[in-house]
């Protein structure tokens, strides 16, 4: 017989209730978890696409960077920032 809130059976029941409520709350947040997962996936894909693009850009530079017109290269990269990534799905 449970006579007080602090007894072992009452504490056990209380713990089960909290676990059950936490599971329900987690289930209710699951769509948000999906949104976050998609954001992280897309972010990772963007970083990978950028890294491939940057590697190709650097490979096209002369070995002696003093031969590169730095201001013109900067302007070219910035001007192209709004363009679509080259090729299907990017570099």
Biopython code that builds the backbone (N, CA, C, O; Angstrom):
import numpy as np
from Bio.PDB.StructureBuilder import StructureBuilder

atoms = [
    (1, "UNK", "N", (0.830, -1.177, 0.000)),
    (1, "UNK", "CA", (0.000, 0.000, 0.000)),
    (1, "UNK", "C", (0.877, 1.244, 0.000)),
    (1, "UNK", "O", (1.831, 1.336, 0.773)),
    (2, "UNK", "N", (0.560, 2.186, -0.852)),
    (2, "UNK", "CA", (1.315, 3.428, -0.946)),
    (2, "UNK", "C", (0.632, 4.448, -0.064)),
    (2, "UNK", "O", (-0.542, 4.769, -0.245)),
    (3, "UNK", "N", (1.394, 4.952, 0.899)),
    (3, "UNK", "CA", (0.792, 5.905, 1.824)),
    (3, "UNK", "C", (1.412, 7.278, 1.734)),
    (3, "UNK", "O", (0.850, 8.242, 2.253)),
    (4, "UNK", "N", (2.540, 7.388, 1.096)),
    (4, "UNK", "CA", (3.207, 8.686, 1.026)),
    (4, "UNK", "C", (3.871, 8.834, -0.337)),
    (4, "UNK", "O", (4.307, 7.861, -0.952)),
    (5, "UNK", "N", (3.930, 10.059, -0.778)),
    (5, "UNK", "CA", (4.530, 10.348, -2.087)),
    (5, "UNK", "C", (5.993, 9.912, -2.142)),
    (5, "UNK", "O", (6.500, 9.577, -3.212)),
    (6, "UNK", "N", (6.684, 9.915, -0.976)),
    (6, "UNK", "CA", (8.099, 9.595, -0.948)),
    (6, "UNK", "C", (8.401, 8.113, -0.883)),
    (6, "UNK", "O", (9.577, 7.749, -0.857)),
    (7, "UNK", "N", (7.421, 7.246, -0.854)),
    (7, "UNK", "CA", (7.687, 5.821, -0.756)),
    (7, "UNK", "C", (8.272, 5.295, -2.067)),
    (7, "UNK", "O", (8.102, 5.909, -3.120)),
    (8, "UNK", "N", (8.958, 4.161, -1.995)),
    (8, "UNK", "CA", (9.628, 3.592, -3.171)),
    (8, "UNK", "C", (8.668, 3.327, -4.322)),
    (8, "UNK", "O", (8.978, 3.699, -5.454)),
    (9, "UNK", "N", (7.497, 2.690, -4.082)),
    (9, "UNK", "CA", (6.593, 2.467, -5.222)),
    (9, "UNK", "C", (6.123, 3.774, -5.858)),
    (9, "UNK", "O", (5.982, 3.853, -7.078)),
    (10, "UNK", "N", (5.882, 4.789, -5.049)),
    (10, "UNK", "CA", (5.424, 6.071, -5.591)),
    (10, "UNK", "C", (6.526, 6.722, -6.410)),
    (10, "UNK", "O", (6.253, 7.287, -7.469)),
    (11, "UNK", "N", (7.775, 6.653, -5.936)),
    (11, "UNK", "CA", (8.891, 7.224, -6.680)),
    (11, "UNK", "C", (9.067, 6.502, -8.013)),
    (11, "UNK", "O", (9.323, 7.134, -9.038)),
    (12, "UNK", "N", (8.928, 5.184, -7.995)),
    (12, "UNK", "CA", (9.065, 4.394, -9.210)),
    (12, "UNK", "C", (7.989, 4.779, -10.227)),
    (12, "UNK", "O", (8.272, 4.949, -11.413)),
    (13, "UNK", "N", (6.761, 4.912, -9.748)),
    (13, "UNK", "CA", (5.654, 5.314, -10.614)),
    (13, "UNK", "C", (5.891, 6.712, -11.161)),
    (13, "UNK", "O", (5.637, 6.979, -12.335)),
    (14, "UNK", "N", (6.383, 7.609, -10.300)),
    (14, "UNK", "CA", (6.655, 8.972, -10.721)),
    (14, "UNK", "C", (7.733, 8.992, -11.804)),
    (14, "UNK", "O", (7.625, 9.749, -12.768)),
    (15, "UNK", "N", (8.772, 8.166, -11.653)),
    (15, "UNK", "CA", (9.835, 8.090, -12.658)),
    (15, "UNK", "C", (9.293, 7.598, -13.985)),
    (15, "UNK", "O", (9.634, 8.137, -15.037)),
    (16, "UNK", "N", (8.453, 6.580, -13.943)),
    (16, "UNK", "CA", (7.858, 6.047, -15.175)),
    (16, "UNK", "C", (7.038, 7.116, -15.870)),
    (16, "UNK", "O", (7.067, 7.224, -17.096)),
    (17, "UNK", "N", (6.308, 7.904, -15.100)),
    (17, "UNK", "CA", (5.494, 8.959, -15.689)),
    (17, "UNK", "C", (6.366, 9.995, -16.374)),
    (17, "UNK", "O", (6.052, 10.449, -17.474)),
    (18, "UNK", "N", (7.468, 10.370, -15.722)),
    (18, "UNK", "CA", (8.370, 11.358, -16.328)),
    (18, "UNK", "C", (8.991, 10.816, -17.606)),
    (18, "UNK", "O", (9.111, 11.540, -18.595)),
    (19, "UNK", "N", (9.386, 9.552, -17.593)),
    (19, "UNK", "CA", (9.963, 8.939, -18.791)),
    (19, "UNK", "C", (8.926, 8.914, -19.902)),
    (19, "UNK", "O", (9.239, 9.216, -21.054)),
    (20, "UNK", "N", (7.699, 8.559, -19.565)),
    (20, "UNK", "CA", (6.629, 8.535, -20.555)),
    (20, "UNK", "C", (6.357, 9.907, -21.127)),
    (20, "UNK", "O", (6.174, 10.052, -22.336)),
    (21, "UNK", "N", (6.329, 10.915, -20.275)),
    (21, "UNK", "CA", (6.103, 12.284, -20.747)),
    (21, "UNK", "C", (7.267, 12.760, -21.611)),
    (21, "UNK", "O", (7.063, 13.460, -22.602)),
    (22, "UNK", "N", (8.480, 12.383, -21.235)),
    (22, "UNK", "CA", (9.648, 12.769, -22.031)),
    (22, "UNK", "C", (9.584, 12.132, -23.422)),
    (22, "UNK", "O", (9.936, 12.764, -24.419)),
    (23, "UNK", "N", (9.134, 10.884, -23.478)),
    (23, "UNK", "CA", (9.020, 10.202, -24.768)),
    (23, "UNK", "C", (7.974, 10.879, -25.648)),
    (23, "UNK", "O", (8.177, 11.043, -26.851)),
    (24, "UNK", "N", (6.862, 11.267, -25.046)),
    (24, "UNK", "CA", (5.819, 11.968, -25.798)),
    (24, "UNK", "C", (6.350, 13.308, -26.287)),
    (24, "UNK", "O", (6.154, 13.682, -27.443)),
    (25, "UNK", "N", (7.028, 14.029, -25.389)),
    (25, "UNK", "CA", (7.567, 15.340, -25.769)),
    (25, "UNK", "C", (8.595, 15.186, -26.887)),
    (25, "UNK", "O", (8.610, 15.985, -27.823)),
    (26, "UNK", "N", (9.455, 14.168, -26.803)),
    (26, "UNK", "CA", (10.447, 13.941, -27.852)),
    (26, "UNK", "C", (9.756, 13.624, -29.175)),
    (26, "UNK", "O", (10.194, 14.076, -30.233)),
    (27, "UNK", "N", (8.685, 12.853, -29.113)),
    (27, "UNK", "CA", (7.936, 12.545, -30.327)),
    (27, "UNK", "C", (7.311, 13.777, -30.939)),
    (27, "UNK", "O", (7.248, 13.909, -32.162)),
    (28, "UNK", "N", (6.851, 14.679, -30.092)),
    (28, "UNK", "CA", (6.264, 15.919, -30.590)),
    (28, "UNK", "C", (7.316, 16.821, -31.228)),
    (28, "UNK", "O", (7.004, 17.618, -32.113)),
    (29, "UNK", "N", (8.554, 16.696, -30.779)),
    (29, "UNK", "CA", (9.644, 17.514, -31.325)),
    (29, "UNK", "C", (10.311, 16.851, -32.526)),
    (29, "UNK", "O", (11.189, 17.448, -33.148)),
    (30, "UNK", "N", (9.918, 15.660, -32.852)),
    (30, "UNK", "CA", (10.560, 14.924, -33.932)),
    (30, "UNK", "C", (10.568, 15.688, -35.258)),
    (30, "UNK", "O", (11.583, 15.656, -35.954)),
    (31, "UNK", "N", (9.494, 16.366, -35.635)),
    (31, "UNK", "CA", (9.549, 17.146, -36.878)),
    (31, "UNK", "C", (10.634, 18.220, -36.840)),
    (31, "UNK", "O", (11.280, 18.488, -37.853)),
    (32, "UNK", "N", (10.835, 18.836, -35.670)),
    (32, "UNK", "CA", (11.898, 19.832, -35.544)),
    (32, "UNK", "C", (13.265, 19.171, -35.713)),
    (32, "UNK", "O", (14.175, 19.747, -36.310)),
    (33, "UNK", "N", (13.395, 17.971, -35.187)),
    (33, "UNK", "CA", (14.646, 17.225, -35.351)),
    (33, "UNK", "C", (14.895, 16.946, -36.836)),
    (33, "UNK", "O", (16.035, 17.002, -37.298)),
    (34, "UNK", "N", (13.835, 16.649, -37.573)),
    (34, "UNK", "CA", (13.964, 16.444, -39.009)),
    (34, "UNK", "C", (14.426, 17.704, -39.725)),
    (34, "UNK", "O", (15.265, 17.641, -40.623)),
    (35, "UNK", "N", (13.877, 18.852, -39.326)),
    (35, "UNK", "CA", (14.310, 20.117, -39.922)),
    (35, "UNK", "C", (15.785, 20.371, -39.644)),
    (35, "UNK", "O", (16.528, 20.790, -40.532)),
    (36, "UNK", "N", (16.200, 20.119, -38.421)),
    (36, "UNK", "CA", (17.599, 20.339, -38.052)),
    (36, "UNK", "C", (18.509, 19.373, -38.810)),
    (36, "UNK", "O", (19.577, 19.764, -39.280)),
    (37, "UNK", "N", (18.087, 18.115, -38.928)),
    (37, "UNK", "CA", (18.879, 17.136, -39.666)),
    (37, "UNK", "C", (19.061, 17.606, -41.108)),
    (37, "UNK", "O", (20.164, 17.535, -41.651)),
    (38, "UNK", "N", (17.990, 18.082, -41.722)),
    (38, "UNK", "CA", (18.072, 18.545, -43.113)),
    (38, "UNK", "C", (19.002, 19.747, -43.243)),
    (38, "UNK", "O", (19.773, 19.844, -44.198)),
    (39, "UNK", "N", (18.927, 20.667, -42.271)),
    (39, "UNK", "CA", (19.823, 21.817, -42.288)),
    (39, "UNK", "C", (21.274, 21.368, -42.225)),
    (39, "UNK", "O", (22.105, 21.829, -43.008)),
    (40, "UNK", "N", (21.580, 20.469, -41.295)),
    (40, "UNK", "CA", (22.956, 19.997, -41.139)),
    (40, "UNK", "C", (23.426, 19.238, -42.382)),
    (40, "UNK", "O", (24.580, 19.375, -42.787)),
    (41, "UNK", "N", (22.550, 18.448, -42.984)),
    (41, "UNK", "CA", (22.891, 17.727, -44.214)),
    (41, "UNK", "C", (23.215, 18.712, -45.334)),
    (41, "UNK", "O", (24.245, 18.591, -45.997)),
    (42, "UNK", "N", (22.333, 19.685, -45.539)),
    (42, "UNK", "CA", (22.550, 20.666, -46.601)),
    (42, "UNK", "C", (23.806, 21.491, -46.339)),
    (42, "UNK", "O", (24.546, 21.803, -47.272)),
    (43, "UNK", "N", (24.052, 21.844, -45.086)),
    (43, "UNK", "CA", (25.238, 22.603, -44.730)),
    (43, "UNK", "C", (26.500, 21.806, -45.069)),
    (43, "UNK", "O", (27.450, 22.347, -45.636)),
    (44, "UNK", "N", (26.501, 20.529, -44.719)),
    (44, "UNK", "CA", (27.647, 19.673, -45.016)),
    (44, "UNK", "C", (27.860, 19.579, -46.520)),
    (44, "UNK", "O", (28.998, 19.623, -46.988)),
    (45, "UNK", "N", (26.788, 19.452, -47.274)),
    (45, "UNK", "CA", (26.896, 19.387, -48.730)),
    (45, "UNK", "C", (27.451, 20.698, -49.290)),
    (45, "UNK", "O", (28.244, 20.686, -50.232)),
    (46, "UNK", "N", (27.042, 21.814, -48.719)),
    (46, "UNK", "CA", (27.531, 23.116, -49.162)),
    (46, "UNK", "C", (29.019, 23.258, -48.892)),
    (46, "UNK", "O", (29.766, 23.732, -49.749)),
    (47, "UNK", "N", (29.452, 22.852, -47.709)),
    (47, "UNK", "CA", (30.879, 22.931, -47.380)),
    (47, "UNK", "C", (31.687, 22.035, -48.321)),
    (47, "UNK", "O", (32.751, 22.434, -48.795)),
    (48, "UNK", "N", (31.194, 20.848, -48.588)),
    (48, "UNK", "CA", (31.889, 19.938, -49.498)),
    (48, "UNK", "C", (31.964, 20.523, -50.907)),
    (48, "UNK", "O", (33.012, 20.460, -51.550)),
    (49, "UNK", "N", (30.869, 21.084, -51.383)),
    (49, "UNK", "CA", (30.843, 21.692, -52.721)),
    (49, "UNK", "C", (31.821, 22.864, -52.785)),
    (49, "UNK", "O", (32.543, 23.024, -53.769)),
    (50, "UNK", "N", (31.840, 23.688, -51.723)),
    (50, "UNK", "CA", (32.756, 24.816, -51.690)),
    (50, "UNK", "C", (34.206, 24.331, -51.683)),
    (50, "UNK", "O", (35.040, 24.890, -52.396)),
    (51, "UNK", "N", (34.521, 23.312, -50.898)),
    (51, "UNK", "CA", (35.892, 22.802, -50.811)),
    (51, "UNK", "C", (36.370, 22.294, -52.168)),
    (51, "UNK", "O", (37.515, 22.531, -52.553)),
    (52, "UNK", "N", (35.502, 21.599, -52.888)),
    (52, "UNK", "CA", (35.871, 21.119, -54.224)),
    (52, "UNK", "C", (36.112, 22.284, -55.175)),
    (52, "UNK", "O", (37.068, 22.285, -55.950)),
    (53, "UNK", "N", (35.228, 23.273, -55.100)),
    (53, "UNK", "CA", (35.369, 24.454, -55.940)),
    (53, "UNK", "C", (36.665, 25.201, -55.607)),
    (53, "UNK", "O", (37.397, 25.600, -56.513)),
    (54, "UNK", "N", (36.949, 25.391, -54.329)),
    (54, "UNK", "CA", (38.147, 26.116, -53.897)),
    (54, "UNK", "C", (39.415, 25.384, -54.343)),
    (54, "UNK", "O", (40.387, 26.014, -54.758)),
    (55, "UNK", "N", (39.399, 24.062, -54.255)),
    (55, "UNK", "CA", (40.558, 23.280, -54.689)),
    (55, "UNK", "C", (40.822, 23.515, -56.177)),
    (55, "UNK", "O", (41.973, 23.675, -56.583)),
    (56, "UNK", "N", (39.769, 23.538, -56.987)),
    (56, "UNK", "CA", (39.933, 23.781, -58.428)),
    (56, "UNK", "C", (40.414, 25.205, -58.702)),
    (56, "UNK", "O", (41.236, 25.434, -59.589)),
    (57, "UNK", "N", (39.886, 26.162, -57.924)),
    (57, "UNK", "CA", (40.327, 27.557, -58.091)),
    (57, "UNK", "C", (41.816, 27.685, -57.807)),
    (57, "UNK", "O", (42.552, 28.269, -58.602)),
    (58, "UNK", "N", (42.258, 27.150, -56.696)),
    (58, "UNK", "CA", (43.663, 27.256, -56.291)),
    (58, "UNK", "C", (44.558, 26.513, -57.280)),
    (58, "UNK", "O", (45.659, 26.973, -57.583)),
    (59, "UNK", "N", (44.101, 25.386, -57.777)),
    (59, "UNK", "CA", (44.893, 24.625, -58.752)),
    (59, "UNK", "C", (45.124, 25.430, -60.032)),
    (59, "UNK", "O", (46.120, 25.214, -60.723)),
    (60, "UNK", "N", (44.224, 26.348, -60.354)),
    (60, "UNK", "CA", (44.349, 27.153, -61.576)),
    (60, "UNK", "C", (45.269, 28.361, -61.381)),
    (60, "UNK", "O", (45.643, 29.011, -62.358)),
    (61, "UNK", "N", (45.633, 28.667, -60.152)),
    (61, "UNK", "CA", (46.514, 29.800, -59.900)),
    (61, "UNK", "C", (47.949, 29.437, -60.272)),
    (61, "UNK", "O", (48.330, 28.268, -60.219)),
    (62, "UNK", "N", (48.736, 30.427, -60.643)),
    (62, "UNK", "CA", (50.143, 30.146, -60.926)),
    (62, "UNK", "C", (50.877, 29.749, -59.638)),
    (62, "UNK", "O", (50.498, 30.159, -58.541)),
    (63, "UNK", "N", (51.901, 28.969, -59.791)),
    (63, "UNK", "CA", (52.660, 28.541, -58.614)),
    (63, "UNK", "C", (53.267, 29.739, -57.892)),
    (63, "UNK", "O", (53.329, 29.769, -56.663)),
    (64, "UNK", "N", (53.711, 30.719, -58.665)),
    (64, "UNK", "CA", (54.260, 31.959, -58.105)),
    (64, "UNK", "C", (53.115, 32.975, -58.039)),
    (64, "UNK", "O", (52.728, 33.551, -59.055)),
    (65, "UNK", "N", (52.586, 33.185, -56.852)),
    (65, "UNK", "CA", (51.405, 34.047, -56.703)),
    (65, "UNK", "C", (51.686, 35.510, -57.020)),
    (65, "UNK", "O", (50.754, 36.298, -57.178)),
    (66, "UNK", "N", (52.959, 35.883, -57.115)),
    (66, "UNK", "CA", (53.267, 37.268, -57.499)),
    (66, "UNK", "C", (52.872, 37.515, -58.955)),
    (66, "UNK", "O", (52.737, 38.664, -59.377)),
    (67, "UNK", "N", (52.689, 36.446, -59.714)),
    (67, "UNK", "CA", (52.257, 36.564, -61.112)),
    (67, "UNK", "C", (50.734, 36.687, -61.229)),
    (67, "UNK", "O", (50.217, 36.923, -62.321)),
    (68, "UNK", "N", (50.031, 36.533, -60.140)),
    (68, "UNK", "CA", (48.565, 36.612, -60.135)),
    (68, "UNK", "C", (48.135, 38.034, -59.814)),
    (68, "UNK", "O", (48.624, 38.636, -58.858)),
    (69, "UNK", "N", (47.231, 38.564, -60.603)),
    (69, "UNK", "CA", (46.658, 39.879, -60.297)),
    (69, "UNK", "C", (45.626, 39.656, -59.200)),
    (69, "UNK", "O", (44.478, 39.312, -59.482)),
    (70, "UNK", "N", (46.033, 39.853, -57.958)),
    (70, "UNK", "CA", (45.199, 39.526, -56.800)),
    (70, "UNK", "C", (43.878, 40.292, -56.798)),
    (70, "UNK", "O", (42.830, 39.729, -56.481)),
    (71, "UNK", "N", (43.931, 41.569, -57.150)),
    (71, "UNK", "CA", (42.708, 42.376, -57.155)),
    (71, "UNK", "C", (41.727, 41.875, -58.220)),
    (71, "UNK", "O", (40.524, 41.801, -57.972)),
    (72, "UNK", "N", (42.237, 41.537, -59.389)),
    (72, "UNK", "CA", (41.371, 41.028, -60.459)),
    (72, "UNK", "C", (40.795, 39.661, -60.090)),
    (72, "UNK", "O", (39.628, 39.381, -60.366)),
    (73, "UNK", "N", (41.615, 38.811, -59.467)),
    (73, "UNK", "CA", (41.140, 37.485, -59.053)),
    (73, "UNK", "C", (40.051, 37.619, -57.992)),
    (73, "UNK", "O", (39.031, 36.932, -58.042)),
    (74, "UNK", "N", (40.281, 38.510, -57.036)),
    (74, "UNK", "CA", (39.280, 38.772, -56.002)),
    (74, "UNK", "C", (37.979, 39.250, -56.635)),
    (74, "UNK", "O", (36.904, 38.749, -56.305)),
    (75, "UNK", "N", (38.072, 40.212, -57.539)),
    (75, "UNK", "CA", (36.886, 40.760, -58.202)),
    (75, "UNK", "C", (36.147, 39.678, -58.983)),
    (75, "UNK", "O", (34.917, 39.639, -58.980)),
    (76, "UNK", "N", (36.896, 38.800, -59.651)),
    (76, "UNK", "CA", (36.274, 37.718, -60.430)),
    (76, "UNK", "C", (35.505, 36.763, -59.513)),
    (76, "UNK", "O", (34.374, 36.379, -59.810)),
    (77, "UNK", "N", (36.126, 36.391, -58.414)),
    (77, "UNK", "CA", (35.479, 35.456, -57.479)),
    (77, "UNK", "C", (34.236, 36.085, -56.869)),
    (77, "UNK", "O", (33.188, 35.443, -56.791)),
    (78, "UNK", "N", (34.346, 37.331, -56.439)),
    (78, "UNK", "CA", (33.198, 38.005, -55.823)),
    (78, "UNK", "C", (32.072, 38.205, -56.834)),
    (78, "UNK", "O", (30.903, 38.003, -56.506)),
    (79, "UNK", "N", (32.416, 38.598, -58.057)),
    (79, "UNK", "CA", (31.398, 38.821, -59.082)),
    (79, "UNK", "C", (30.647, 37.539, -59.418)),
    (79, "UNK", "O", (29.467, 37.580, -59.764)),
    (80, "UNK", "N", (31.326, 36.405, -59.317)),
    (80, "UNK", "CA", (30.708, 35.119, -59.668)),
    (80, "UNK", "C", (29.947, 34.498, -58.495)),
    (80, "UNK", "O", (29.359, 33.426, -58.641)),
    (81, "UNK", "N", (29.953, 35.150, -57.350)),
    (81, "UNK", "CA", (29.350, 34.555, -56.148)),
    (81, "UNK", "C", (27.870, 34.221, -56.326)),
    (81, "UNK", "O", (27.395, 33.249, -55.738)),
    (82, "UNK", "N", (27.146, 34.978, -57.101)),
    (82, "UNK", "CA", (25.723, 34.710, -57.295)),
    (82, "UNK", "C", (25.424, 33.704, -58.384)),
    (82, "UNK", "O", (24.280, 33.279, -58.546)),
    (83, "UNK", "N", (26.447, 33.319, -59.134)),
    (83, "UNK", "CA", (26.260, 32.365, -60.231)),
    (83, "UNK", "C", (26.007, 30.962, -59.685)),
    (83, "UNK", "O", (26.373, 30.650, -58.552)),
    (84, "UNK", "N", (25.390, 30.137, -60.489)),
    (84, "UNK", "CA", (25.190, 28.729, -60.108)),
    (84, "UNK", "C", (26.545, 28.036, -60.079)),
    (84, "UNK", "O", (27.475, 28.427, -60.783)),
    (85, "UNK", "N", (26.636, 27.013, -59.262)),
    (85, "UNK", "CA", (27.876, 26.224, -59.219)),
    (85, "UNK", "C", (28.067, 25.559, -60.571)),
    (85, "UNK", "O", (27.092, 25.121, -61.181)),
    (86, "UNK", "N", (29.294, 25.475, -61.051)),
    (86, "UNK", "CA", (29.524, 24.843, -62.349)),
    (86, "UNK", "C", (29.208, 23.351, -62.323)),
    (86, "UNK", "O", (29.392, 22.675, -61.311)),
    (87, "UNK", "N", (28.738, 22.869, -63.440)),
    (87, "UNK", "CA", (28.477, 21.432, -63.568)),
    (87, "UNK", "C", (27.252, 20.973, -62.812)),
    (87, "UNK", "O", (26.661, 21.741, -62.052)),
    (88, "UNK", "N", (26.863, 19.715, -63.015)),
    (88, "UNK", "CA", (25.680, 19.177, -62.323)),
    (88, "UNK", "C", (25.949, 18.997, -60.834)),
    (88, "UNK", "O", (26.800, 18.202, -60.436)),
    (89, "UNK", "N", (25.217, 19.740, -60.025)),
    (89, "UNK", "CA", (25.353, 19.625, -58.581)),
    (89, "UNK", "C", (26.591, 20.287, -58.022)),
    (89, "UNK", "O", (26.867, 20.160, -56.829)),
    (90, "UNK", "N", (27.335, 20.983, -58.840)),
    (90, "UNK", "CA", (28.515, 21.695, -58.356)),
    (90, "UNK", "C", (29.785, 20.998, -58.757)),
    (90, "UNK", "O", (29.780, 20.008, -59.489)),
    (91, "UNK", "N", (30.884, 21.544, -58.254)),
    (91, "UNK", "CA", (32.190, 20.994, -58.621)),
    (91, "UNK", "C", (32.376, 19.579, -58.130)),
    (91, "UNK", "O", (33.426, 18.979, -58.361)),
]
sb = StructureBuilder()
sb.init_structure("model")
sb.init_model(0)
sb.init_chain("A")
sb.init_seg("    ")
for serial, (resi, resn, name, xyz) in enumerate(atoms, 1):
    if name == "N":
        sb.init_residue(resn, " ", resi, " ")
    sb.init_atom(name, np.array(xyz, "f"), 0.0, 1.0, " ", f" {name:<3s}", serial, name[0])
structure = sb.get_structure()
